[in-house]
């Protein structure tokens, strides 16, 4: 365990110096995860590998990366969309691409209320089409989602981290299974409970929330209730800004940045926003109302050179950890030919 802790510390030091071996960093992260294997289904997760497609489809990761790069170049908002897609996939039935399945009747996961606004399906389909042309029946849609999330973070100037692959695609998608997704209106205790159910810690909750919300936008629909209630966790000045963008009785579909200062750049500004009463959605603001969460947030705002690097390394670790929730491997599931339908 001592060696694992040293490796984890080495991850942070390497990123802060901006000169590191990506494989060494990710192996360090993976060892840390497997040292606490009771947090997820270890037998399946351990079958994931770095470079799983190195022999069967050597260009798999670069193909996904190119497709994501093009998508984000056309619309910088796609980075946040793809990151969110991975989160919503993993929190229902595990990271198995079940959110991609589309039925003729609207009873699949993507139509669950908690998945309102989730997108990026076209980007995943584009990557899958290219992969099927070069390596038919090899690369799973679940892996494409996980890789696309990583590449989206990179496109937003966030950290590179290697993604263990070898996931298989799930066979079912039912919106009733997505009834307990984390919600913007959840209290801090409910959020903690929902993350704990997935084997994720309080620190993971802070990291994954901040990482997802340091880029992208949300709709006025998701903040109207807290504005109408004049939520006291919003600073008076920022309340006026939000109210001007989302007036009472106004268009609830108007999009506003989640990170007002740098909506397309992965950075620690989101923590300053939360601390200063400028959290846009309630589930971000409540993080600072919990003492343990507050201490975690403050640790990333410490005025030292390594604070930003620590956030990057810790976020990468949390993403890899989330990415092995409920994975299907071996003979479980299948490798879909198209991502929106089972074989």
N, C-alpha and C positions, 0 to 999 in steps of 0.2 A: 504493500500500500504506500510505503514511503516513496518508492520509485515512481509510482503512478502520480503522486502529488507533485514530485519534482518535474515529471513530464508535463503535467498540466501547467505548472508555473513557467516552464520553458516555452509553452505555447504563447503565453502572454508576452514574455520577454522578446521572443522572436518577432511577433507582430509589431511590437513597439519600435523595433529597430528596422522594420520594413525589409528585412533580408532573412528569409526562412525557407526551409524545405517544406512544401505543402504536404508531402506524404508523412513526414515526421510529425507535423502538427496534427494531422487528422488521426494518425495512429494513436497519438497521445490522447486525443479526445475519445476515441473509441475504447481505449483501455479504461479510461475513467468511467465511461458508461457501463462497461461490462463488469467493473468492480462492484457495481450496485445492481446486479442483474435481477434482483427481486422486483425492481421497478417496472419491468416489462417482461414479455414472454421471451425468455433468454434462448430457448431451444430454437425458435424461429429466427430471432434477431442475429444469432451467432452464425447463421448460414449466409448472411449478407457478406459481401466481399468488396474491397476496393478494387476497381478495375474488373468487375464481374464479366464485362463484355470484351475484355482485351483480346480474346482469341476469336470469339464468335461474331463480334461486330466492333472492331477496333476504333472506328470513327464515331461510335454512338454518342459519346459525351460531347464531342466537338460539333456534331450535327445539331444536337439540342441547343448548345451554346450559340451557334450561328443563328438559329431560328429565333431564339429569345433576344439576341442582340438586335436583330432586324426589327422585331416587334417593339422593343423599347425605344429604338431609334425613331420609329414612326410615331409612337405615343409613349412618352416617359411614364405615363400613368400605368402602363402595362406591368412595370416592375412590381408595384404594390399588388396588382391584381393577381399575378402569378404566385406571389408569396402567400397571399391570403388563400388561394386555391389549395395549396399544399396543407395549410393549417386545417381548413374545413374538411379536406379529405381524411386526414389522419384522425380527427376527432370523432369520426363516425365509421364504425367497422374497421378501424385501423387504416394504415397507409396502403390502400389496395386499389386506388383509382375508381372506387365505387361512385364517387360524386360525378364522374364523367358519363355514366350510363344514362341514356335518355329513352324513356318508354313512350309509346304512342299516347298513352294517357299520362297526365302529369302527376304521377304518384312516386316519382323517383326522388333521390336526395336533393337534387338541385332546386326542387320546388318546396322544400321545407322552409318555413318562415325564417329560421336562423341562417339560411343560405341566401337570403335576399341580397341581390347585388353581386353575388359571386360570379366571376367571369374568367376569361382566359382560355376557354374551351377551344377556341379557334386556333390559338397558338399551339396548344398541345396536339390538336389534330394535324396541324401543318408539320410539326416535328415527327409525328407518327407516320404520316404519309411518306416523308423522305426516308425514314428508317425502314419502312416496309419495302420501299423500292430497292434499297441496298442490302438489307438484312431481313428478309421476310420471316415473320413469326419468331423473332428473337428477343426484341426489347419490349418489356412490359410498359403499359401506360402508367402504372403506378411509379415506376422508376423515372419515366419522363417527367411526371409531375414533380418529383423530388429534385431532379436535376435542374428543371426549369426554375424552381424556386431559388436554388443556389445561384444560378446564372443571372436571375433577376436581381438578387442582392449585389452581385458583382457589378451589374450594369448601373446600379444606383450608387456606385463607389463604396460599397460595403466590402466585407472581408471575403476572401476566397476560402473555401473549405472543401475537402474531398467528401463525396457522398458515397457511403457503402451502398451497393446495388445488388440486385438479385431478387427483388420483390416480384411476386406474382399478382395478377389482377383478380379482384374479387368477382363473384358470380351474381351478386344481388345488389340492388339499390332500392331502398324503401324510405320515403320521406319520414315515416314514423320513427325510424331509427335515429333521425337527426333532431329529435324533439328536445334534447338536453344540451345543445351547443351553448358555449359561453355567450352571453348576451350583453349588449351595451348597458342595459338597465340593471344588471346583476349587482348585488352588494359584494363587498370584498370577501365576505365569508363564503358566499355562494361560488364566487370565482375560484377561491382557494380549493373548495371542495371538488369542483369540476375538473380542475387541473390535477388534483391529487388522485382522482379516479383513473386518470390516464398515466399515473406514475411520474407526474411532473411536480417539481417542488415549487415553493413560493418564489424562489429566485428565478426559476424557469418562467413563472407567470409574469414577473417583471420584465425579463429579457425578451420573451416572445411578444408581449404586448408592445413594448417600446420599439422592438425591431420592426414589427409589422406596421406600426403607426408613425414611425419617423419618415415614412414615405406614403404618398397616396392621398386620397380624398374620401370624404363620406358625404352622404346626402343629408339635407336639412331634416328629413324625416326622422333620423336617428338622434337628433338633439332637441327637437321641438318641445318635448315634454319637460326637459330640464330647464329650458329657457322660459317656458310658460310658468314653471314653478319657481323661477328666479333662484336657481341652485346657488347656494352660498359658497360652494367650492370654486366658483368662477370669479375671477377678479372683476371688480366693477367696470374697469376700462375695457377688458376683453369681452365682458358680457355685452356691452354696447356694440362692439365689432360684430359679434355673432348675431345679435338681434337685427343689425342692419342688413346682414346677408340672408338671414332666415326670419323675416318678419312674421308676426302672428297672422295667420290666415294666408300666408304666402305660399309659393310653390315649394312643396316638400322635396322635389326632385333636384333642386339646385345643389351643385357639388361645391364643397368647401375643403380646403386643405386640413389634414389631420395635424400636420406640423407647419404652423403658419410661417415659420422663418425659413425652412429649407425643405419644401415638400417633395422634391425629387432626389434628395441626397440622403444617404444613410449616414447619420451622425448622432451624437448624444444630445442634440438640441431638444429632443422630445422630453428628456428628463428635466431640463430647465423649464420647459413649458408646464409640465405637471407640477413642479415645485412652485411656480409663480402664478398658479391659478389660471393657466392658459391651456389646460387640457380640453380638447374639443368634445370628446365623448365621455360620458359618465364613468365608464369602466376604466378609463385612464386616470381620471381625477381621483377616484376612490383609492387608488394605489397609495397615494400620499397620506391618506387618512388612517392608515394602519402603521403602527410604529415599526414593525419588522420590515415592511415594504419601504417605508420612508428611509430607513437606514440603508437599504440596498440601493435605492435611488441616489441618496447622498454620496454613497461610495463611488458612484460613477461621475459625480460632479466635483470630486476632490481636485484641487488645483495642482495637479502634477502631470508630468508628461505621459504617464502610463494610463491615465484614466480612460482616454478614448480607445486605446489599444485593448484595455481590459474588457471594455464593452464589446468590442469586435470579437475577441477570442471567446468570451463567455456566451455571446449570442450564437456563434458558430457551434459551440458545444451543445447549447440548448436545441438548436435546429437538428443536429445529428440525433440527439436523444429523442426528440419528437418524431423524427423520421423513421424510427423503428417501432412505433406503437402498433401493435396488432398486425405486424407484417405477415404475409403469406409467402411461403417459400417451398422449395422442393416440388412435391406433387400437388400441393394445395392450389386451388384456383386454376388460372390459365394465363396464357399470354394472348391477349386479344388481337385480332387482325385490324379492327378499328376500335377506337377508344370509347365511342358512345354506345356500343352494343357488345354483348357477350357473343362468343363464337357459336 
